Amino acid sequence: MNQSPSSDVWKSVNSNSSNGVIKKSDQFLFRPEKEPIYTPGMSAQPLPLPLQTARLTLRLPRPEDAEDLLAYYSRADVARYLLEEPWTPDYAREQLGKRVARTGLDSETRALALVWEQAGRVIGDLGLWLTDQRGEVAEVGWVMHPDYSGRGMATEAVRPVLDAAFEVYGVHRITAQMDARNVASARLCERLGMQREAHLRQDCWSKGEWTDTLIYGMLAADRAKT
Ligand SMILES: CC(C)(COP(=O)(O)OP(=O)(O)OC[C@H]1O[C@@H](n2cnc3c(N)ncnc32)[C@H](O)[C@@H]1OP(=O)(O)O)[C@@H](O)C(=O)NCCC(=O)NCCS
């Protein structure tokens, strides 16, 4: 089974199950290695990294970030609405190994992984990945250390990445999907200006139960209106 390169943590609408094992259908459409990337609206300029916000630096992940990510991904409260169980040190290294290849929607992986740092410590991370063949529909997901929550930092980190998705990568639409009980994540979508488009009832078997999924979306045209 092909695994989605970036939706391995975040809930995917196409998730399904069998015998309690989560399987994700192949939402990614892998390009043959030599085929040029076809993304009609993509800028000729690469995404300028790192991205700097008032409080945060967003950069590509490095293998040595495993320890900082483990500090929050190993927590039960963080994993509660993720598809994965709390991380172990080995799993953290494995994940970082995958994420370092996700250098942009224009890369072979068709995905961008970023971590955000405050005072030299990685306190959160996000993934942005293409879900269609044209390269104009993307999905986004995020996780942050609970010690830093409630201060608008996730909002501050994700906002410039949505900007980059539309302005640098020329995407037409971005979605975010989450367990319907994940109120903090839904509120983050709303702060970012995404619209709640669907509430799917018990569409995903996760951690021993059928769970509902919320889908939020934002179009390039929505941004033009604001
Ligand atoms: C989803 C998640 C990143 C949201 O974190 P968060 O702390 O709620 O989000 P922010 O950092 O943007 O902070 C927003 C909160 O800070 C407050 N805040 C304070 N200053 C703020 C500012 N300058 N700007 C925006 N919000 C601010 C907001 O009012 C909001 O609080 P509220 O929800 O009580 O209204 C976090 O809950 C998380 O990592 N969860 C575990 C992993 C997970 O489930 N990921 C999603 C999978 S789909």
The ligand as an SDF file (V2000), in Angstrom:
LIG
                    3D

 48 50  0  0  0  0  0  0  0  0999 V2000
   -4.2720   22.4620   17.2550 C   0  0  0  0  0  0  0  0  0  0  0  0
   -3.3100   23.2630   18.1110 C   0  0  0  0  0  0  0  0  0  0  0  0
   -2.0220   23.5440   17.3370 C   0  0  0  0  0  0  0  0  0  0  0  0
   -3.9760   24.5730   18.4990 C   0  0  0  0  0  0  0  0  0  0  0  0
   -3.1920   25.2560   19.4660 O   0  0  0  0  0  0  0  0  0  0  0  0
   -3.7330   26.6290   20.1340 P   0  0  0  0  0  0  0  0  0  0  0  0
   -2.8220   26.9890   21.2340 O   0  0  0  0  0  0  0  0  0  0  0  0
   -5.1800   26.4910   20.4650 O   0  0  0  0  0  0  0  0  0  0  0  0
   -3.6100   27.6650   18.9450 O   0  0  0  0  0  0  0  0  0  0  0  0
   -2.8380   29.0630   18.9230 P   0  0  0  0  0  0  0  0  0  0  0  0
   -1.4320   28.9040   19.2610 O   0  0  0  0  0  0  0  0  0  0  0  0
   -3.1540   29.6860   17.6220 O   0  0  0  0  0  0  0  0  0  0  0  0
   -3.5150   29.8830   20.1170 O   0  0  0  0  0  0  0  0  0  0  0  0
   -4.8550   30.2760   20.0360 C   0  0  0  0  0  0  0  0  0  0  0  0
   -5.3930   30.6020   21.3980 C   0  0  0  0  0  0  0  0  0  0  0  0
   -4.5840   31.6230   21.9520 O   0  0  0  0  0  0  0  0  0  0  0  0
   -5.3860   32.8110   22.1210 C   0  0  0  0  0  0  0  0  0  0  0  0
   -4.5180   33.9130   21.6970 N   0  0  0  0  0  0  0  0  0  0  0  0
   -3.7950   34.6690   22.5560 C   0  0  0  0  0  0  0  0  0  0  0  0
   -3.0790   35.5470   21.8580 N   0  0  0  0  0  0  0  0  0  0  0  0
   -3.3490   35.3720   20.5590 C   0  0  0  0  0  0  0  0  0  0  0  0
   -2.9210   35.9960   19.3570 C   0  0  0  0  0  0  0  0  0  0  0  0
   -2.0150   36.9920   19.3790 N   0  0  0  0  0  0  0  0  0  0  0  0
   -3.3940   35.5380   18.1690 N   0  0  0  0  0  0  0  0  0  0  0  0
   -4.2820   34.5420   18.1190 C   0  0  0  0  0  0  0  0  0  0  0  0
   -4.7360   33.9020   19.2400 N   0  0  0  0  0  0  0  0  0  0  0  0
   -4.2800   34.3220   20.4380 C   0  0  0  0  0  0  0  0  0  0  0  0
   -6.6120   32.6030   21.2650 C   0  0  0  0  0  0  0  0  0  0  0  0
   -7.7160   33.3120   21.7890 O   0  0  0  0  0  0  0  0  0  0  0  0
   -6.8060   31.1210   21.3570 C   0  0  0  0  0  0  0  0  0  0  0  0
   -7.3960   30.7420   22.5530 O   0  0  0  0  0  0  0  0  0  0  0  0
   -8.8750   30.0830   22.5720 P   0  0  0  0  0  0  0  0  0  0  0  0
   -8.8370   28.8690   21.6880 O   0  0  0  0  0  0  0  0  0  0  0  0
   -9.0830   29.7880   24.0060 O   0  0  0  0  0  0  0  0  0  0  0  0
   -9.7610   31.1540   22.0220 O   0  0  0  0  0  0  0  0  0  0  0  0
   -2.9520   22.4740   19.4030 C   0  0  0  0  0  0  0  0  0  0  0  0
   -4.1290   22.3050   20.1420 O   0  0  0  0  0  0  0  0  0  0  0  0
   -2.3240   21.1140   19.1570 C   0  0  0  0  0  0  0  0  0  0  0  0
   -1.1690   21.0160   18.7880 O   0  0  0  0  0  0  0  0  0  0  0  0
   -3.0760   20.0250   19.4230 N   0  0  0  0  0  0  0  0  0  0  0  0
   -2.5440   18.6680   19.3820 C   0  0  0  0  0  0  0  0  0  0  0  0
   -2.2290   18.1810   18.0090 C   0  0  0  0  0  0  0  0  0  0  0  0
   -3.4390   18.1970   17.1080 C   0  0  0  0  0  0  0  0  0  0  0  0
   -4.5100   17.7370   17.4840 O   0  0  0  0  0  0  0  0  0  0  0  0
   -3.2320   18.6910   15.8880 N   0  0  0  0  0  0  0  0  0  0  0  0
   -4.2750   18.8160   14.9060 C   0  0  0  0  0  0  0  0  0  0  0  0
   -4.5070   17.5700   14.1630 C   0  0  0  0  0  0  0  0  0  0  0  0
   -5.7920   17.8110   12.9660 S   0  0  0  0  0  0  0  0  0  0  0  0
  1  2  1  0
  2  3  1  0
  2  4  1  0
  2 36  1  0
  4  5  1  0
  5  6  1  0
  6  7  2  0
  6  8  1  0
  6  9  1  0
  9 10  1  0
 10 11  2  0
 10 12  1  0
 10 13  1  0
 13 14  1  0
 14 15  1  0
 15 16  1  0
 15 30  1  0
 16 17  1  0
 17 18  1  0
 17 28  1  0
 18 19  1  0
 18 27  1  0
 19 20  2  0
 20 21  1  0
 21 22  1  0
 21 27  2  0
 22 23  1  0
 22 24  2  0
 24 25  1  0
 25 26  2  0
 26 27  1  0
 28 29  1  0
 28 30  1  0
 30 31  1  0
 31 32  1  0
 32 33  2  0
 32 34  1  0
 32 35  1  0
 36 37  1  0
 36 38  1  0
 38 39  2  0
 38 40  1  0
 40 41  1  0
 41 42  1  0
 42 43  1  0
 43 44  2  0
 43 45  1  0
 45 46  1  0
 46 47  1  0
 47 48  1  0
M  END
$$$$
